[in-house]
Amino acid sequence: METLSIFNLNLGFEIGEKFYPAVKDFSFELKKGQIHAMIGESGSGKTMSVMSIIRLLPKNAKITSGKILYNGVDILTLSEKDMNKIRGKRIALIMQDPMTCLNPLYTIENQMVEAILAHNKCTKNEAREIALKNLLDVNIKDAKDKLKVYPHELSGGLKQRVVIAIALSLDPDIIIADEPTTALDVTVQAQILEILAQIKNKGKSIILISHDLGIVSRYSDYISIMYSGRIVEAAPSHILFKNPKHPYTKALMEALPYSKEKRLKNIKGAPPPITKPVCGCEFHPRCEYKEEICKNKIFTLVKQEDNSKAACRLYDV
């Protein structure tokens, strides 16, 4: 059952007197109790796509078409007042840098209690108990003591756990995790992802944004690969890793360190900036499988027999 569906979302930026498309014909489904990972290089449009869901976009960003359905209601048609009832309460955001979410002047307790009271009818003591429970749920030891500290007294991993606990404290249906393991060491990354997996097992739906296929391989149920504002491949995780279709996905796979014997390959070139759009398939300047048709035709996602989808001339039937 889908909790969120996006249909043909198009978004761009007004820069000077020109408008530049940044997210193109973006369609996406998030099912209940699923971790749906979005993978792509920096600038591929991952964050802008999902920030559209909670309508937190830069001032010069503009959605030109599309629908975002949450429980059957198009989020793009809601007033700001109605949107505030969804943002945080029903759809929560975990940002990649916890220090942008935590106020250095207030204790963890003050910040968690304030968020809970803003969206729930409860007493301050009840809010504090909810905060304590959620700190324990994200495996923070000495949770009572941690409520009294300031953000600068915590490690990066503990700060990120606190941010996750704040998101959980409002009991949302959907959690957007925007590269939640950035700048954390490998051990802490695994701990954070394990917490997200535990949250999913409780029936929550999670959108996990990352640029690293290796990080999400164990934890995601479904993966969408983005390149230059488009989804170029989408598949259940086990299918994508077993049989990647799009040349970009294959190139990302070949860059993963599977073994010491295997030599890593890099993807030549760089994604095009939005101010210098590429005609046809945006990946063709970097693609080793390109043909003349790729320079002029934009390929759409085509469903394959193994339940995957790919947007490439190799699978365009």
C-alpha positions in Angstrom: 0.0 0.0 0.0 1.4 3.4 -1.1 1.6 6.1 1.6 3.1 8.6 -0.9 2.9 8.9 -4.6 4.5 11.5 -6.9 3.5 11.9 -10.5 5.5 13.7 -13.2 7.0 16.3 -10.9 8.9 19.1 -12.7 10.9 21.7 -10.8 13.4 24.3 -11.7 15.2 27.4 -10.6 14.9 31.0 -11.8 18.4 32.3 -12.2 18.6 35.9 -13.4 16.0 36.1 -16.1 16.1 32.5 -17.1 14.4 29.3 -15.8 16.5 26.1 -15.6 14.8 22.7 -15.1 16.4 20.7 -12.3 13.9 17.9 -11.6 12.3 16.3 -14.7 9.3 14.1 -14.9 9.9 12.7 -11.5 7.6 9.9 -10.5 8.0 8.0 -7.2 6.1 5.6 -4.9 6.7 5.0 -1.2 5.0 2.0 0.4 4.2 1.5 4.0 6.9 -0.1 6.0 9.5 0.4 3.3 12.9 2.1 3.0 13.1 3.6 -0.5 16.6 4.8 -1.2 17.4 7.5 -3.7 20.9 7.3 -5.1 22.9 9.7 -7.2 25.9 12.1 -7.4 25.7 15.5 -5.8 23.5 17.8 -7.9 21.4 15.0 -9.3 18.2 16.4 -7.8 17.7 13.9 -5.0 17.2 16.5 -2.2 15.2 19.0 -4.2 12.8 16.1 -5.2 12.0 15.1 -1.7 12.1 18.7 -0.2 9.2 19.3 -2.6 7.2 16.8 -0.5 7.3 19.1 2.5 7.4 22.2 0.4 10.7 23.5 1.8 12.4 24.8 -1.3 14.6 27.8 -2.1 12.8 31.0 -3.0 13.9 30.8 -6.6 12.7 27.3 -7.0 9.4 26.7 -8.8 7.3 23.6 -9.3 5.9 23.8 -12.8 3.8 20.6 -12.9 3.0 17.3 -11.2 1.2 15.9 -8.2 2.4 14.8 -4.8 -0.3 12.6 -3.2 -0.2 11.8 0.5 -3.1 9.7 1.7 -4.9 10.7 -1.5 -4.5 14.5 -1.0 -2.3 16.6 -3.3 0.2 18.3 -1.0 0.9 21.0 -3.7 -2.7 22.2 -3.4 -2.7 22.7 0.4 -2.6 26.0 2.2 0.5 26.8 4.3 -1.7 26.4 7.5 -2.7 22.9 6.4 0.8 22.1 5.3 2.1 22.9 8.8 -0.2 20.1 10.2 1.7 17.6 8.0 5.2 19.0 8.1 7.0 17.4 11.1 3.8 15.7 12.5 3.1 13.4 9.6 6.2 13.7 7.4 9.4 14.3 9.3 12.9 15.3 8.1 16.3 14.2 9.3 18.9 16.4 7.8 22.5 15.4 7.1 24.1 17.9 9.4 22.5 17.6 12.9 24.0 21.0 13.9 21.7 22.7 11.5 18.7 21.2 13.3 19.9 21.6 16.9 20.0 25.0 18.6 23.4 25.3 20.4 21.8 27.6 23.0 19.2 25.1 24.4 19.5 21.7 26.0 18.3 18.6 24.3 15.3 18.4 26.6 14.2 22.0 25.8 14.4 21.3 22.1 12.6 18.0 22.2 9.9 19.1 24.5 9.3 22.3 22.5 8.8 20.2 19.3 6.4 17.8 21.0 4.3 20.5 22.6 4.0 22.3 19.3 2.2 19.4 17.7 0.5 17.5 20.6 -1.9 18.3 23.3 0.0 17.2 26.4 1.6 18.5 29.5 5.3 19.4 29.8 5.9 16.4 32.0 4.2 14.1 29.4 6.3 15.7 26.7 9.4 15.0 28.7 8.5 11.3 29.0 7.9 11.1 25.3 11.3 12.7 24.7 13.0 10.2 27.1 11.3 7.2 25.5 12.5 8.3 22.0 16.0 8.8 23.2 15.9 5.2 24.5 14.4 4.0 21.2 17.5 5.3 19.3 19.8 3.4 21.7 21.1 6.4 23.6 22.5 5.2 26.9 22.0 7.4 30.0 19.0 9.1 28.2 18.0 11.0 31.4 21.5 12.6 31.6 21.6 13.3 27.9 18.4 15.4 28.1 20.2 17.9 30.2 23.2 18.5 27.9 23.8 20.9 25.1 24.4 19.8 21.5 28.2 20.7 21.7 28.6 18.2 24.5 27.6 15.3 22.2 29.5 13.4 19.5 28.4 13.6 15.9 26.8 10.2 16.1 24.9 11.1 19.3 23.7 14.4 17.7 22.3 12.5 14.8 20.5 10.0 17.1 19.0 13.0 18.9 17.7 14.4 15.6 16.2 11.0 14.8 14.6 10.9 18.2 13.1 14.4 17.7 11.6 13.2 14.4 10.2 10.1 16.1 8.7 12.1 19.0 5.9 13.3 16.7 5.1 9.8 15.5 5.2 10.5 11.8 4.1 8.2 9.0 7.0 9.1 6.8 10.6 10.0 7.6 12.9 11.7 5.0 16.5 11.0 5.9 18.7 13.3 3.8 22.2 11.6 3.8 21.9 11.0 7.6 25.4 9.3 7.8 27.4 12.1 6.2 30.7 13.0 8.1 30.2 10.0 10.4 32.8 7.2 10.7 31.9 3.8 9.2 30.9 2.2 12.6 28.6 5.0 13.5 27.1 5.0 9.9 26.1 1.4 10.4 24.6 2.1 13.8 22.5 5.0 12.4 21.3 2.8 9.5 20.4 0.0 11.9 18.2 2.4 13.8 16.4 3.4 10.6 15.9 -0.3 9.9 14.4 -0.7 13.3 12.1 2.2 12.7 10.9 0.8 9.4 10.1 -2.5 11.2 7.7 -0.6 13.3 5.6 0.3 10.2 7.2 3.6 9.3 8.1 4.5 5.7 11.5 6.0 5.1 13.0 7.9 2.1 16.7 7.5 2.4 18.8 9.9 0.3 22.4 8.9 -0.4 25.2 9.1 -2.9 26.6 5.7 -1.9 25.1 2.5 -3.1 27.3 0.5 -0.7 25.8 2.2 2.3 22.2 1.5 1.4 22.7 -2.0 0.0 21.8 -3.8 3.3 19.0 -1.6 4.4 16.9 -0.5 1.5 13.9 -2.3 0.1 13.7 -0.3 -3.1 16.1 1.9 -4.9 15.7 4.8 -7.4 18.8 5.9 -9.3 18.9 9.6 -10.2 21.0 11.4 -12.7 20.8 15.0 -13.8 17.3 15.4 -12.4 15.8 12.2 -13.7 15.2 8.7 -12.3 17.1 6.5 -14.8 16.5 3.2 -13.0 14.2 1.9 -10.3 14.0 -1.6 -8.8 13.7 -3.7 -5.7 17.1 -3.7 -4.0 17.9 -7.3 -4.5 17.1 -7.1 -8.2 19.1 -3.9 -8.8 22.2 -5.4 -7.2 21.8 -8.7 -9.0 21.1 -7.3 -12.4 21.7 -3.5 -12.9 20.3 -2.2 -16.2 21.2 1.4 -16.8 24.8 2.2 -17.7 25.0 4.8 -14.9 23.9 2.2 -12.4 26.5 -0.3 -13.7 29.2 2.4 -13.5 28.2 3.1 -9.8 28.4 -0.7 -9.1 31.8 -0.9 -10.7 33.0 1.8 -8.3 32.2 -0.2 -5.2 35.1 -1.9 -3.4 33.8 -5.6 -3.5 37.3 -7.2 -3.2 41.0 -6.4 -3.1 41.5 -8.2 -6.4 38.9 -6.2 -8.3 40.2 -2.9 -9.7 37.8 -0.1 -9.2 36.5 1.9 -12.2 35.7 5.6 -12.1 33.0 7.4 -14.2 34.8 9.8 -16.5 33.6 13.4 -16.6 31.0 15.0 -14.4 27.2 15.6 -14.4 26.1 18.6 -16.4 25.2 21.8 -14.4 21.6 22.9 -14.8 22.7 26.0 -16.6 24.3 23.9 -19.4 21.6 21.2 -20.2 22.5 18.2 -22.4 20.3 17.3 -25.3 18.9 13.8 -25.4 20.0 11.4 -22.6 21.8 13.5 -20.1 24.2 10.6 -19.3 25.3 10.0 -23.0 28.5 12.2 -22.8 29.9 9.8 -20.1 28.3 6.6 -21.4 30.4 3.8 -23.0 27.2 2.3 -24.5 26.0 5.5 -26.3 24.7 5.5 -29.9 23.7 8.4 -32.1 20.1 8.2 -31.0 21.2 8.9 -27.4 22.2 12.4 -28.4 18.7 13.4 -29.4 16.2 11.2 -27.6 15.1 11.4 -23.9 14.3 7.9 -22.8 11.5 7.2 -20.2 11.4 4.4 -17.7 10.3 1.1 -19.2 9.2 -1.7 -17.0 11.2 -4.9 -17.4 10.3 -8.6 -16.8 12.1 -8.7 -13.4 10.0 -5.8 -12.1 12.7 -3.2 -12.6 12.5 0.0 -14.7 15.1 1.5 -16.8 15.4 4.6 -19.0 17.9 3.7 -21.7 18.0 2.8 -25.4 19.2 -0.7 -24.3 15.8 -1.3 -22.7 13.5 1.0 -24.7 11.0 -1.4 -26.4 
